Amino acid sequence: MQLPLYKILKNGIRAKLDRMHSEEQEEERKLLNLVIVEGKTYPQNQLLSQSEFVNYWLSLDAFVVKVESEFTIYEPIVETRNFASLHSGRCSHICNAGFIVQPQMRGQGIGRFMGEAMLEIAGSLGFEAVMFNLVFASNIASINLWKSLEFETIGRIKNGVKLDAGEVVDALIMYRQL
């Protein structure tokens, strides 16, 4: 598969998905930490140091979506984590991915762009399926996106997530064959 990939978003802005470059790592770590502080989508409850970020997010393939703005040709706004084998050995044909969209850019179609690209990239890397093992049941936007991309809910972990406000929600396991 040839990178970068381009797409016109809902708001008419042109977006580009490409591999993450080393000079983008700190900005992306800050974005992941912002989502961790929000406490609505990722299991971590403490900010990641640079080395923790590298070990968690950059262990394999990492991609960044950038958008054109009036001030710069492209600026990083969102990223998607490595397309990693979820398991080893006999289950290494199933991959996993993680996504983050900056709060001010949510609802513009960036998640869909990343999801569609992830499916294409995962297939080109030889994976046969994608599984998300901890989709918070309260994360309706993600659930709707994955369902629209033909993922099915194959499991539910009752009370699998403890949110910051003391609320407890289920965690969904979502799966799609490629």
Backbone torsions as a table, in degrees:
resi	resn	phi	psi	omega
1	MET	NA	138.1	-176.3
2	GLN	-92.2	125.0	174.7
3	LEU	-109.9	153.2	3.3
4	PRO	-78.8	164.7	173.2
5	LEU	-107.1	144.7	-178.8
6	TYR	-122.6	150.8	176.2
7	LYS	-156.0	144.8	172.0
8	ILE	-89.8	123.0	-177.5
9	LEU	-80.5	172.8	-179.5
10	LYS	-53.5	-36.1	-177.1
11	ASN	-85.5	7.4	178.4
12	GLY	85.2	-1.8	179.4
13	ILE	-80.0	140.5	178.5
14	ARG	-85.2	131.2	-179.5
15	ALA	-117.9	151.2	179.6
16	LYS	-131.3	128.8	175.1
17	LEU	-107.4	128.1	-179.7
18	ASP	-149.3	171.9	175.7
19	ARG	-62.8	147.5	177.6
20	MET	-73.2	138.9	177.2
21	HIS	-103.8	155.2	-173.7
22	SER	-58.0	-33.5	-179.1
23	GLU	-71.3	-10.4	179.1
24	GLU	-94.4	-8.2	-171.7
25	GLN	-60.7	-44.3	-176.2
26	GLU	-66.4	-41.1	177.5
27	GLU	-61.7	-39.9	-179.6
28	GLU	-71.9	-34.5	175.3
29	ARG	-62.2	-41.9	177.9
30	LYS	-61.9	-39.2	178.9
31	LEU	-65.9	-43.8	177.2
32	LEU	-62.5	-42.3	179.0
33	ASN	-64.0	-34.6	175.7
34	LEU	-60.3	-44.1	179.9
35	VAL	-67.8	-36.5	176.6
36	ILE	-62.0	-42.5	178.4
37	VAL	-64.3	-38.7	176.6
38	GLU	-57.8	-35.5	174.2
39	GLY	70.1	25.3	-174.6
40	LYS	-114.7	-10.3	-172.3
41	THR	-138.3	-22.1	-176.8
42	TYR	-117.7	147.7	-175.3
43	PRO	-73.6	-21.3	-178.9
44	GLN	-63.3	146.3	176.1
45	ASN	-122.1	7.6	175.1
46	GLN	-134.7	148.4	-180.0
47	LEU	-60.3	147.3	180.0
48	LEU	-93.6	132.5	172.0
49	SER	-70.4	172.2	178.8
50	GLN	-58.9	-45.7	-178.5
51	SER	-67.9	-37.8	177.1
52	GLU	-64.7	-40.6	177.5
53	PHE	-61.1	-47.9	-179.7
54	VAL	-59.5	-45.4	-179.2
55	ASN	-66.4	-37.0	-176.4
56	TYR	-83.7	-49.4	-168.5
57	TRP	-94.6	-30.6	-171.6
58	LEU	-110.5	18.2	-176.5
59	SER	-65.8	-26.0	176.2
60	LEU	-133.1	-129.0	-176.6
61	ASP	-83.9	128.3	177.2
62	ALA	-126.5	142.0	-175.2
63	PHE	-129.5	151.6	179.9
64	VAL	-127.7	139.5	170.7
65	VAL	-101.8	134.0	176.7
66	LYS	-123.5	153.3	177.1
67	VAL	-123.0	152.5	173.4
68	GLU	-71.8	143.5	172.5
69	SER	-133.7	173.4	-179.8
70	GLU	-73.1	-15.4	-176.9
71	PHE	-100.1	-33.1	179.5
72	THR	-134.4	157.2	179.1
73	ILE	-64.1	-51.2	176.5
74	TYR	-139.4	138.6	175.0
75	GLU	-128.1	140.1	-179.4
76	PRO	-69.3	133.1	178.7
77	ILE	-130.1	-15.6	-172.4
78	VAL	-161.5	157.5	177.0
79	GLU	-145.1	164.3	172.6
80	THR	-129.7	137.1	-174.4
81	ARG	-72.3	177.5	-179.9
82	ASN	-52.5	146.1	169.2
83	PHE	-90.9	90.3	-171.0
84	ALA	-106.7	149.8	171.4
85	SER	-63.4	126.7	-178.2
86	LEU	-70.8	-33.4	-179.7
87	HIS	-136.0	171.1	179.1
88	SER	-107.4	176.6	174.6
89	GLY	58.1	-122.8	-174.8
90	ARG	-67.1	-12.0	180.0
91	CYS	-114.2	12.9	-175.0
92	SER	-73.8	-0.8	177.2
93	HIS	-84.4	-3.4	179.6
94	ILE	-105.1	126.4	-179.1
95	CYS	-111.6	172.4	-178.5
96	ASN	-138.9	154.7	175.7
97	ALA	-149.8	158.6	176.7
98	GLY	-129.2	149.7	-174.1
99	PHE	-132.8	145.0	174.0
100	ILE	-137.8	135.9	173.0
101	VAL	-123.5	130.7	177.3
102	GLN	-56.5	140.1	-176.0
103	PRO	-51.0	-43.2	-176.3
104	GLN	-71.7	-10.5	-179.6
105	MET	-109.0	3.5	-179.5
106	ARG	-67.7	147.1	179.5
107	GLY	84.8	7.6	-178.0
108	GLN	-100.8	-0.8	-179.7
109	GLY	96.9	6.9	-179.3
110	ILE	-68.8	-42.3	178.0
111	GLY	-59.0	-42.5	177.8
112	ARG	-63.6	-44.2	177.7
113	PHE	-57.0	-47.6	179.7
114	MET	-65.8	-41.3	179.9
115	GLY	-62.8	-46.0	178.3
116	GLU	-62.9	-43.1	178.8
117	ALA	-64.2	-41.5	179.8
118	MET	-59.3	-43.6	179.7
119	LEU	-62.4	-41.1	179.4
120	GLU	-67.8	-45.8	-179.7
121	ILE	-64.9	-44.9	-179.4
122	ALA	-59.1	-43.2	177.6
123	GLY	-63.6	-41.1	-179.8
124	SER	-68.7	-22.5	177.1
125	LEU	-86.4	0.1	176.3
126	GLY	94.1	3.0	176.9
127	PHE	-71.1	150.3	-178.4
128	GLU	-108.6	-12.0	179.9
129	ALA	-158.7	161.4	175.7
130	VAL	-125.8	136.4	177.9
131	MET	-135.6	129.1	171.9
132	PHE	-103.5	119.0	-171.6
133	ASN	-96.8	-5.1	178.8
134	LEU	-145.2	66.8	174.3
135	VAL	-89.2	114.9	-178.3
136	PHE	-62.5	130.2	-178.8
137	ALA	-61.1	-21.1	178.3
138	SER	-83.1	-6.9	-178.9
139	ASN	-91.3	71.8	-173.0
140	ILE	-60.7	-39.0	-179.7
141	ALA	-59.6	-45.5	179.0
142	SER	-66.2	-44.0	-179.7
143	ILE	-59.4	-45.3	179.1
144	ASN	-63.6	-40.6	178.5
145	LEU	-61.9	-49.8	-176.7
146	TRP	-65.2	-37.9	176.6
147	LYS	-62.9	-40.7	179.9
148	SER	-67.2	-21.4	176.8
149	LEU	-98.3	20.7	171.8
150	GLU	72.0	25.9	169.9
151	PHE	-81.2	148.8	174.2
152	GLU	-120.0	150.9	176.1
153	THR	-82.9	116.8	-177.2
154	ILE	-107.6	-4.2	178.9
155	GLY	-165.8	162.6	179.7
156	ARG	-142.3	126.9	175.9
157	ILE	-98.7	105.0	-176.5
158	LYS	-60.5	128.3	179.4
159	ASN	53.5	38.0	-176.0
160	GLY	-77.2	-10.9	-176.0
161	VAL	-131.1	129.1	173.9
162	LYS	-105.8	108.3	179.3
163	LEU	-78.1	163.6	-174.8
164	ASP	-59.0	-36.4	-176.0
165	ALA	-78.6	10.8	-179.1
166	GLY	88.0	-6.5	178.3
167	GLU	-70.9	142.8	177.8
168	VAL	-117.5	130.5	179.3
169	VAL	-130.3	162.7	177.4
170	ASP	-74.9	158.1	170.9
171	ALA	-113.4	132.7	-179.0
172	LEU	-99.0	149.2	171.0
173	ILE	-109.5	118.1	-176.0
174	MET	-117.3	142.4	-168.6
175	TYR	-142.5	145.6	173.8
176	ARG	-148.4	131.3	171.5
177	GLN	-74.4	147.4	176.2
178	LEU	-99.5	NA	NA
